[in-house]
Each structure stands twice: as structure tokens, then as C-alpha cells.
Amino acid sequence: MDEPMSGGDGRVNRVAVRSNPGDGVGTGQAGRPRDRRRSRTGRRHPTADGRRDRRGTLLPSVREDLRLVVALLRNSAYTEDVGLRLYGVAAEFSRLAGWLACDSEQPALAQRYFAAGLRAAHMSGDRAIGANVLGFISMQAGRSDRPTDAIVLAESALQAERQLTPAVAASLHAWLARGAARSGDAA
């Protein structure tokens, strides 16, 4: 991570998060209504509105929002408090982009977004955001053939449990339980 740069006026500017982890990926047809989408198995999967985003229709919009926040981080002067909050927003957009990439069956792209989210969460100093990102990485691992990784990631995220909202903590416990069930562990 780059060091903070500060001018004599007390403003801080930091550069750390890459805005474009994958060029040309996730180019769905945004705005096109789809009442029913089915996966290869024929089951319906949820998106933000209750259906799964298999075609990546939301990912370009979230990626653009992330680029905007990263541009602010790179090109603007701001106080330290505002900078920390911008990094928190970048972490949340990275987490959301990772989730959408995972949902549209692009696991490598999802991992890149999640890694950027962890870096941004670290820069923000907000352990709860970092734990939430780890929870989504745990979810991705739990869906793959690595259930023990899901357990380790969820346990790591739960180390910040006192700083988490009850909903995030419950989600992490659920991913921990799912990872344990898939691996045959009684964690």
C-alpha cells in the first residue's frame, strides 16, 4: 500500500486500490428486464432483487461506482476522516463486485475484487468491513471444492465479532457451519 501523502493544510491523499481488476468482463445487457432466469440446473437464483445475476447485468454498474470512488481516492484532496470513509466505501463496492462476479460464475474475477476489498478495508481501518469481505470469500470457498478454506476464513472474520452487526455475525456463523458440514467437520 502506498503511504498517505499530506499537504501542509492537514489534508490527506492516499492511493491504494486498483479500479479495474478485469477489463471487458461482466458486459451483460443492463436494463433488460428478465422476469425469470434459470441456471443450468433449472433452478432460479436470486440477484439483489431476489434473483441470481448469472449474466453479470449488475456488475458493470457496480464496477463504475467503484471506479468513481477510486478516482476520488487517487485524484482528490481530502481530510483523513473522509479518506478513511472513502476506503470503506471502496471496500464495500469491491465486496459487492466480488459477489456479483461470483454469482455470474467468474470466480477468478471475484477473487480479485475480494482482494481489492480487503486492501481497501485495511486502509479504512474498519475491521468490520474487512470481516464482511472475508465472509464473502468464505462463501465463495464454501461453494467450491474448498470447504476447509471456508471454515478458516469464517473463523478469521469472526475474530472481529464484537465489531460486527448481528446480521454479519450470523452470516459468518452460517458460512462456518456450511463449511463444516461440507467438510464433514463438527466445528
C-alpha positions in Angstrom: 0.0 0.0 0.0 1.2 3.5 -0.7 1.9 5.8 2.2 -0.5 8.7 2.9 0.5 11.9 1.3 -0.3 15.0 3.4 0.0 18.7 2.5 0.6 21.5 4.9 -3.2 22.1 5.2 -3.9 18.8 7.0 -5.5 17.1 4.0 -4.5 13.6 3.3 -4.5 11.8 0.0 -3.9 8.0 -0.4 -3.5 5.8 -3.4 -4.0 2.1 -3.0 -6.9 0.4 -4.7 -6.9 -0.6 -8.3 -10.1 0.3 -10.0 -10.2 -2.2 -12.8 -9.4 -5.8 -11.8 -10.7 -7.2 -15.1 -11.1 -5.4 -18.3 -14.0 -6.3 -20.5 -15.6 -8.8 -18.1 -19.2 -8.7 -17.0 -20.6 -7.0 -20.0 -24.2 -8.0 -19.6 -27.2 -6.2 -21.0 -28.0 -3.8 -18.2 -31.6 -2.5 -18.1 -33.0 -5.5 -19.9 -35.9 -6.9 -17.8 -35.8 -10.6 -17.0 -38.7 -12.0 -15.1 -37.3 -15.5 -14.8 -33.7 -16.6 -15.1 -32.7 -20.2 -14.6 -29.3 -21.7 -14.1 -28.1 -24.8 -15.9 -29.9 -26.9 -13.3 -33.2 -25.2 -14.0 -33.4 -23.6 -10.5 -34.0 -19.9 -10.0 -31.2 -17.9 -8.2 -31.5 -14.5 -6.5 -30.0 -11.2 -7.5 -30.3 -8.0 -5.5 -34.0 -8.1 -6.2 -34.3 -11.8 -5.3 -32.9 -13.4 -8.5 -29.3 -14.5 -9.3 -27.3 -12.4 -11.6 -25.9 -15.2 -13.9 -25.3 -12.9 -16.8 -23.5 -10.1 -14.9 -26.0 -7.4 -15.6 -25.3 -5.5 -12.4 -21.5 -5.9 -12.4 -20.8 -3.1 -14.9 -22.7 -0.6 -12.8 -21.0 -1.6 -9.6 -17.6 -1.5 -11.3 -18.3 2.0 -12.5 -19.3 3.1 -9.0 -16.1 1.5 -7.7 -14.1 3.4 -10.4 -15.6 6.7 -9.3 -14.6 6.1 -5.6 -11.1 5.1 -6.6 -10.8 8.1 -8.8 -11.8 10.3 -5.8 -9.1 8.5 -3.7 -6.4 9.0 -6.4 -7.2 12.5 -7.6 -8.8 14.4 -4.8 -7.6 16.1 -1.7 -9.5 15.2 1.5 -9.2 15.0 5.2 -8.0 11.8 6.9 -11.5 11.1 8.1 -13.0 11.5 4.6 -10.2 9.3 3.2 -10.9 6.5 5.7 -14.6 6.6 4.8 -13.8 6.6 1.1 -11.7 3.5 1.6 -14.6 1.9 3.4 -16.9 2.7 0.5 -14.3 1.2 -1.9 -14.2 -1.9 0.2 -18.0 -2.3 0.1 -18.1 -1.8 -3.6 -15.3 -4.3 -4.1 -17.2 -6.8 -2.0 -20.3 -6.3 -3.9 -18.5 -6.6 -7.3 -16.9 -9.8 -6.0 -20.2 -11.2 -5.0 -21.7 -10.3 -8.4 -18.7 -11.8 -10.2 -19.1 -15.0 -8.2 -22.8 -15.1 -9.0 -22.1 -14.7 -12.7 -19.7 -17.6 -12.5 -16.4 -15.6 -12.7 -14.6 -16.9 -9.7 -11.1 -15.5 -10.6 -12.6 -12.0 -11.1 -14.5 -12.4 -7.8 -11.2 -13.2 -6.0 -9.6 -10.1 -7.5 -12.4 -7.9 -6.3 -12.4 -9.5 -2.9 -8.6 -9.0 -2.6 -9.1 -5.3 -3.5 -11.9 -5.1 -0.9 -9.6 -6.5 1.8 -6.9 -4.0 0.9 -9.4 -1.1 1.0 -10.9 -2.3 4.3 -7.4 -2.4 5.8 -6.8 1.1 4.6 -10.1 2.2 6.1 -9.2 0.8 9.5 -12.6 -0.7 9.8 -12.3 -4.4 10.9 -16.0 -5.0 10.5 -15.8 -4.2 6.7 -12.8 -6.5 6.4 -14.6 -9.3 8.3 -17.6 -8.9 6.0 -15.4 -9.2 2.9 -13.8 -12.3 4.5 -17.2 -13.7 5.0 -18.0 -13.4 1.3 -14.7 -15.0 0.4 -15.7 -17.8 2.8 -19.0 -18.1 0.9 -17.1 -18.4 -2.4 -14.8 -21.1 -0.9 -17.8 -22.9 0.6 -19.4 -23.1 -2.9 -16.3 -24.6 -4.4 -14.4 -27.7 -3.5 -12.6 -26.0 -0.6 -14.9 -26.2 2.4 -12.0 -26.2 4.9 -10.9 -22.8 3.4 -14.4 -21.6 4.1 -14.1 -22.6 7.7 -10.7 -20.9 8.2 -11.9 -17.7 6.5 -15.1 -17.5 8.5 -13.2 -18.2 11.8 -10.8 -15.4 10.9 -13.6 -13.0 10.2 -15.3 -13.9 13.4 -12.2 -12.6 15.3 -13.8 -9.2 14.9 -17.2 -10.4 16.1 -17.6 -7.7 18.7 -17.4 -5.0 16.0 -19.9 -6.7 13.7 -23.5 -6.2 13.3 -25.7 -9.1 14.4 -26.6 -9.8 10.7 -23.0 -10.0 9.6 -22.0 -12.2 12.6 -24.9 -14.5 11.9 -24.0 -14.8 8.3 -20.4 -15.7 9.2 -21.6 -18.3 11.6 -23.8 -19.7 8.9 -20.9 -19.9 6.4 -18.8 -21.5 9.2 -21.5 -24.1 9.7 -21.9 -24.8 6.0 -18.1 -25.2 5.6 -18.1 -27.6 8.5 -21.0 -29.6 7.1 -19.4 -29.9 3.7 -16.1 -30.9 5.1 -17.6 -33.4 7.5 -16.2 -31.5 10.4 -18.1 -30.9 13.7 -16.7 -27.4 14.1 
